[in-house]
Amino acid sequence: MSADLRGSETATTPRATGGGVIVGYLAAVSAAAICFGTIEIGVVLWGEGLRGLGAIPIVAFAAIIFWFVAFVTAMLPVGLTYFVARVIGIHSIFYYLFCGAATGAALAPIFVWFDRHDDDSITFFQSYLQIVPMFVAMGAFAAATFWSIAGRYVGLEPDRIR
């Protein structure tokens, strides 16, 4: 038995509207920043043991900076991904996962540039190769978050959303 939701507030869920895209984008950037912070804290604790607990405030601050940088730099790729999905009518999570992973890989050099030290023992490209798997994973996780909030509803009429 399904209820007729036409005319009700529930029938026009914000997920199918522009509001859902904005909420999805904010949630995706937040998910990527949480992944970044969690991974970085894990790396510090793995290398330093319990002595690394003092680095948690620094990593938390870095995650906040990461959020703002990701918010600005990922806007164009996410907008393009959503536009293509809307025009073609793509609802597949695999499309979003691929685009998120590609966006993570494309934006990883920004992190390498910010995190670059005056250490000549490793090249920029070697640093990129070390960090890119983490960014691919973060991008895919962020894309899955965006898809769950807005992407799977692309092009669906509000009364067809279940």
Sequence and secondary structure as in RCSB ss.txt:
>XXXX:A:sequence
MSADLRGSETATTPRATGGGVIVGYLAAVSAAAICFGTIEIGVVLWGEGLRGLGAIPIVAFAAIIFWFVAFVTAM
LPVGLTYFVARVIGIHSIFYYLFCGAATGAALAPIFVWFDRHDDDSITFFQSYLQIVPMFVAMGAFAAATFWSIA
GRYVGLEPDRIR
>XXXX:A:secstr
     TTSTGGG GGGSHHHHHHHHHHHHHHHHHHHHHHHHHHHHHHHGGGGGGGHHHHHHHHHHHHHHHHHHTH
HHHHHHHHHHHHHT   HHHHHHHHHHHHHHHHHHHHHHH  S TTS HHHHHHHHHHHHHHHHHHHHHHHHHHT
GGGTT  GGG  
